[in-house]
Every structure is written in structure tokens, then in C-alpha cells.
Amino acid sequence: MAKHKYKFNPESLSYVQVARSSKEKIFVFLTYFMASVVVAVIYFLIFSLFFDSPKEKGLKRQISELKANYEFFNDELSKLEIVLEDLQDRDDNIYRTIFEAEPIHSDVREAGTGGTNSYRDLEKMENSELVIGVKSRLDKIMKKVYVQSTSYDEIIDLAKNKEQMLACIPAIQPISNKDLKKTASGWGYRIHPIYKIRKFHYGMDFTAPSGTEIYATGDGVVSELNSSKRGYGNKIVVDHGFGYETLYGHCSAFKVRVGQQVKRGDVIGYVGNSGLSTAPHLHYEVSLNGEKVNPVNYYFNDLTAVEYEDLIELSQKSGQTFD
């Protein structure tokens, strides 16, 4: 910027120095100052839009690393879910089957951990979808791990009681039947001997002379003794615990009392012809968790594989029962 301003004088035909006023000096200064500010702002905007500051570069690098970490955690969670599913499958189909426990229902394993409100604070974050996704998966895995841990605690208790459970499960025939000749009629539809109609037989009949000893097929407690001229006649019910119960019908006499503890093989009564029966025999039933089940599956302690097959064949041949 020139320090002085000159004006041409036509009379003297020469340039004469013009003195500036204070206002003019201030105006010129402000003009140049504002122009400098505008240029500086333009430069700042250009650099801020197209070039990152060192601080911004550092923050972006951190964000990129965090994204990579979240993706890594997602992959690791996927591997963890596979391992957890394998543990759940083994628990339901191996461990709980061995100890005859009910599998854990899928609704319990897949139970949620809360609604969207649980992640409300996370919704305000940048990349909230990624963060919430990881957090949600982690919450579900933690819930499943807790359920699985509780299940293993139950399995441990069942294992501790396994010896007692094996002693209580009905596992022998209720009368002496080594040659299997006393096997009369088994589980399934049969012709009722009195009503002469096709009716389902929820048990197994063994023919034997009156007075033949009847054995408790597993450890338990005598829960019921009932004498009647109808139905099962004189019957004995033994509660074995662990969901098992056995019934011995048409007895001629009892050898136990209600509340008495019995062991497998103890004599609890005698074969008879009481109740709705056409000949001396024992009607035997097994129940598990309140549901009647086929007794033929509960003779594994005193039958070989061949004898077991023969017993099944014999029990299916008869088309009629004795009760």
C-alpha cells in the first residue's frame, strides 16, 4: 500500500501530494482488515472441509479402531453362541436323559432380557445400531449361561442321588417268572373278559396261583392299600419317588401297611382273584410323573436281552386280559 496519495494539478502541470483525513485512514485500514478476515475465513473453511486437523485424525482413528473391536466382539460372540448351543444340546439330550429329567423348554432358554428401553441411553451414541446389537447379543448369552448353570446344578444334585434313584426305579418283575410262562397279557388294546369290548389295557397281567408272593419292584413307600369287590379289587400302590409309582391289583392279601418302607424284592402281598377278575392273576402297572407307561420297559434288572424279547412277544400274543 502506498504511503502517500498524489493528485495532478492541471494549472501547474504537476502532481501534488494529497493529505488524507483521519476518517479516510481508518476506512482504508478497516477495508484491508475485513478483506484479510474474509480471506482467512475462506482458507479456514476450505482446510476444515477437505483436510483433517491432527485432533480429528486421532479421533477418527479411534472410532475406526472401536468399530473394528465391535466387529471382532461380534465374531467372538458368534463362536460363543455355537459352543453354548452345543452345551444346551448335550444337556437336554444326554445329561438330562441319563438322569430321566425333563429337558429345559426353549421358551426358558430363549427368554428375553428386557425391551428397547434397556438400550435407550445407547441410542444417543454414534453407531448406536452396532453398539446395541452387540449389547443385546451379550445380554441374551448371559441369560442362557445363567439358565445352563442352573441346569448343571440340578444335574449335579441328580447325580448325587443317582444311586438312590436306581434303587427306586421299578426294575424287576413283580412275581417270580424265570421261565416267563406266567406272562399273560401286556400293554395295549385287548378284549375285556367281562364286557367283551375292545379296551386299552394300561398294565401287564401275570397268571399265578392264589397265594403266590408279590414283590416290590423298587424301593419306595406304600402309599395306598385298598380293598374292593370291583375294579382292581385288593390293590397295593407303592410310591418310589422320582416320579415313579407302581400298582399291584387283584391281591388275595396284603403283607404291608400304609407308610411302610419297602425294598426291591420285598414281599408286599399275594396273588388273588379279587375285584373285577376272571381268574387268579396279578395286574401290574407303572406310572411316571402321573402318566401310565408300559411296564415291559422296566424289567431290565432280572432279564437278559433274549428273555426281554421273549417277554415282549408273549405279552403281545394274548388278545384278552383277566381284568
C-alpha positions in Angstrom: 0.0 0.0 0.0 1.4 3.4 -1.0 2.2 5.7 1.9 1.1 8.9 0.1 -1.6 9.8 -2.5 -0.9 12.3 -5.3 -3.3 14.4 -7.4 -2.5 16.0 -10.8 -2.7 19.8 -10.9 -3.5 21.0 -14.4 -2.5 24.5 -13.7 1.0 23.7 -12.6 1.1 20.6 -14.7 2.5 18.6 -11.8 1.4 16.0 -9.2 0.5 17.4 -5.8 0.5 15.3 -2.7 -2.9 14.9 -1.2 -3.2 14.7 2.6 -5.6 12.0 3.9 -8.0 12.7 6.7 -8.3 10.5 9.8 -11.6 9.0 8.6 -10.1 8.0 5.3 -7.2 6.4 7.0 -9.5 4.4 9.3 -11.7 3.4 6.4 -8.8 2.1 4.4 -7.5 0.2 7.4 -10.8 -1.4 8.1 -11.3 -2.3 4.4 -7.9 -4.1 4.3 -8.6 -5.7 7.7 -12.0 -7.1 6.7 -10.6 -8.3 3.4 -7.9 -10.2 5.3 -10.5 -11.7 7.7 -12.7 -12.8 4.8 -9.7 -14.4 3.1 -8.7 -16.1 6.4 -12.2 -17.5 6.9 -12.3 -18.8 3.3 -9.0 -20.5 3.8 -10.1 -22.0 7.2 -13.4 -23.4 5.7 -11.5 -24.9 2.8 -9.0 -26.6 5.1 -11.6 -27.7 7.6 -13.8 -29.3 4.9 -11.1 -31.0 2.9 -8.3 -31.6 5.5 -8.5 -33.0 9.0 -6.8 -31.5 11.9 -4.4 -33.7 13.9 -7.0 -34.0 16.7 -9.7 -35.0 14.2 -7.4 -37.5 12.6 -6.8 -39.0 16.1 -10.5 -39.2 16.9 -11.3 -40.8 13.5 -8.6 -43.4 14.1 -10.0 -44.2 17.5 -13.6 -44.6 16.0 -12.2 -46.9 13.3 -10.5 -49.0 16.0 -13.6 -49.1 18.1 -15.6 -50.3 15.0 -13.1 -53.0 14.4 -13.2 -54.1 18.0 -17.0 -54.3 17.9 -16.9 -56.4 14.8 -14.3 -58.6 16.5 -16.6 -59.0 19.5 -19.5 -59.9 17.2 -17.4 -62.7 15.7 -16.4 -63.9 19.1 -20.0 -63.8 20.3 -21.0 -66.0 17.3 -18.4 -68.6 18.3 -19.6 -68.4 21.9 -23.2 -69.0 20.8 -22.1 -72.1 18.9 -20.4 -73.5 22.0 -23.4 -72.6 24.2 -25.8 -74.3 21.8 -23.7 -77.5 21.9 -23.8 -77.4 25.7 -27.5 -77.0 25.7 -28.0 -79.8 23.2 -25.8 -82.2 25.3 -27.7 -81.1 28.5 -31.1 -81.8 27.0 -30.3 -85.0 25.0 -27.6 -86.6 27.1 -27.2 -85.5 30.7 -30.9 -84.9 31.5 -31.8 -88.1 29.6 -29.4 -90.2 31.7 -31.0 -88.9 34.9 -34.5 -89.0 33.4 -35.1 -85.3 33.9 -37.3 -83.2 31.6 -35.4 -81.1 29.0 -35.4 -77.3 29.6 -38.1 -75.7 27.5 -36.9 -73.5 24.7 -39.1 -70.6 26.0 -37.0 -70.6 29.2 -33.7 -70.7 27.3 -34.7 -68.0 24.9 -36.3 -65.7 27.4 -35.6 -62.1 26.7 -33.7 -59.7 28.9 -35.9 -56.5 28.5 -37.4 -54.3 25.9 -36.0 -51.4 23.8 -35.9 -49.2 26.9 -33.0 -51.2 28.2 -30.8 -49.6 25.5 -32.4 -46.1 25.5 -29.1 -44.4 26.6 -27.2 -46.2 23.9 -29.5 -44.8 21.1 -27.9 -41.4 21.6 -24.5 -42.7 20.6 -22.9 -42.6 17.2 -23.0 -46.1 15.6 -25.8 -46.9 18.1 -27.1 -49.8 16.0 -23.8 -51.6 16.2 -23.4 -51.0 19.9 -27.0 -52.0 20.7 -26.6 -55.1 18.6 -23.5 -56.3 20.4 -25.0 -55.4 23.8 -28.3 -57.2 23.0 -26.4 -60.4 21.9 -24.3 -60.3 25.0 -27.3 -60.0 27.3 -29.0 -63.0 25.7 -25.9 -65.1 26.0 -25.5 -64.1 29.7 -29.2 -65.2 30.2 -28.6 -68.5 28.5 -25.4 -69.1 30.5 -27.3 -68.5 33.7 -30.0 -71.0 32.7 -27.4 -73.5 31.7 -25.5 -73.0 35.0 -28.7 -73.6 37.0 -29.4 -76.7 34.9 -25.9 -78.1 35.7 -26.6 -77.5 39.4 -29.7 -79.6 39.0 -27.8 -82.3 37.1 -25.2 -82.4 39.9 -28.0 -83.0 42.5 -29.4 -85.7 40.3 -26.0 -87.4 40.0 -25.6 -87.4 43.8 -29.0 -89.1 44.1 -28.4 -91.5 41.2 -27.6 -94.5 43.3 -30.8 -93.9 45.3 -32.8 -93.3 42.1 -31.5 -96.6 40.6 -32.7 -98.5 43.6 -36.1 -96.9 43.5 -36.9 -97.3 39.8 -39.1 -100.3 39.1 -36.7 -102.8 37.6 -37.9 -106.4 38.2 -40.9 -108.5 37.5 -43.5 -108.3 40.4 -43.7 -112.1 40.7 -41.2 -115.0 40.2 -41.4 -115.6 36.4 -38.0 -117.0 35.4 -39.4 -119.2 32.6 -41.8 -116.3 31.5 -44.7 -118.8 31.5 -46.7 -116.6 33.8 -46.8 -113.8 31.3 -50.5 -113.4 30.3 -51.3 -110.1 28.7 -49.4 -106.9 28.1 -49.9 -103.2 27.3 -52.3 -102.2 24.6 -55.8 -102.8 23.3 -57.4 -106.1 24.4 -60.8 -107.7 24.6 -62.2 -107.2 28.1 -63.0 -110.6 29.6 -66.3 -109.4 31.1 -67.5 -106.6 29.0 -66.4 -108.3 25.8 -65.4 -105.0 24.2 -62.1 -103.8 22.8 -60.4 -101.8 25.6 -57.0 -100.4 26.3 -55.1 -102.4 28.9 -52.9 -100.0 30.9 -50.6 -102.6 32.5 -49.5 -106.2 32.4 -51.1 -109.4 33.7 -49.3 -112.3 35.2 -51.1 -115.6 35.8 -50.2 -117.4 39.1 -52.0 -119.5 41.7 -53.6 -117.6 44.6 -51.1 -117.0 47.4 -48.1 -116.5 45.1 -45.8 -113.9 46.5 -45.8 -110.4 45.0 -42.6 -108.4 45.1 -42.0 -104.7 45.3 -40.2 -103.9 42.1 -38.2 -101.0 43.5 -37.5 -99.2 46.8 -40.3 -97.0 48.0 -43.1 -96.3 50.4 -46.5 -98.0 50.5 -48.9 -95.1 49.7 -52.2 -96.9 49.4 -53.9 -100.2 50.4 -57.4 -100.6 49.1 -59.9 -103.5 49.4 -62.8 -103.6 46.9 -65.1 -106.0 45.2 -64.8 -104.0 41.9 -62.0 -102.7 39.7 -58.6 -103.7 40.9 -60.0 -105.4 43.9 -57.4 -105.6 46.7 -54.7 -103.3 45.4 -51.3 -102.0 46.7 -49.8 -98.8 45.5 -46.1 -98.0 46.1 -44.6 -94.6 45.7 -41.0 -94.9 44.6 -40.2 -91.2 44.4 -38.5 -89.6 41.4 -41.9 -89.6 39.7 -42.4 -93.4 39.8 -45.4 -95.3 41.2 -46.4 -98.9 40.8 -49.8 -100.6 41.3 -50.5 -104.3 42.2 -54.1 -105.4 41.7 -56.4 -108.3 42.5 -54.4 -109.4 45.6 -55.7 -112.0 47.9 -53.9 -110.5 50.9 -51.5 -107.7 52.0 -48.2 -108.1 53.8 -47.5 -104.4 54.3 -49.2 -101.3 55.8 -49.6 -97.8 54.5 -46.5 -95.7 55.1 -44.2 -98.7 55.3 -40.8 -98.5 53.7 -40.1 -101.4 51.3 -37.0 -102.5 49.3 -36.9 -104.0 45.9 -37.7 -107.7 46.2 -39.6 -107.4 49.5 -42.9 -109.4 49.6 -45.7 -106.9 49.8 -48.8 -109.2 49.1 -50.1 -112.3 47.5 -51.8 -113.0 44.1 -55.5 -113.4 44.2 -58.8 -113.1 42.2 -60.4 -110.1 43.9 -62.3 -107.3 42.2 -63.2 -107.4 38.5 -61.2 -110.5 37.6 -61.9 -113.8 35.9 -59.0 -115.9 37.3 -56.2 -115.6 39.8 -53.6 -113.3 38.5 -51.7 -110.1 39.2 -52.4 -106.9 37.4 -49.3 -104.7 37.4 -49.0 -101.0 36.4 -46.1 -98.5 36.3 -46.7 -94.7 36.3 -44.1 -92.0 35.6 -45.0 -88.4 36.6 -48.7 -89.3 36.8 -48.8 -91.0 33.3 -49.2 -94.7 33.0 -46.3 -96.3 31.0 -45.6 -99.7 29.6 -44.3 -102.0 32.4 -42.4 -104.2 30.0 -39.7 -101.5 29.8 -39.0 -101.9 33.5 -37.7 -105.4 33.9 -34.1 -104.8 33.0 -32.6 -106.0 36.3 -33.7 -109.6 36.0 -34.0 -110.3 32.3 -31.4 -110.9 29.6 -31.8 -109.3 26.2 -33.2 -112.6 24.8 -35.6 -113.1 27.7 -36.7 -109.5 27.3 -37.6 -110.1 23.6 -39.4 -113.3 24.5 -41.4 -111.4 27.2 -42.5 -108.8 24.8 -43.6 -111.4 22.3 -45.6 -113.3 24.9 -47.3 -110.2 26.3 -48.5 -109.2 22.8 -49.9 -112.6 21.8 -52.9 -112.6 24.0 -55.9 -110.7 22.7 -57.7 -110.8 26.1 -57.0 -109.9 29.7 -58.1 -111.3 33.0 -59.4 -108.0 34.3 
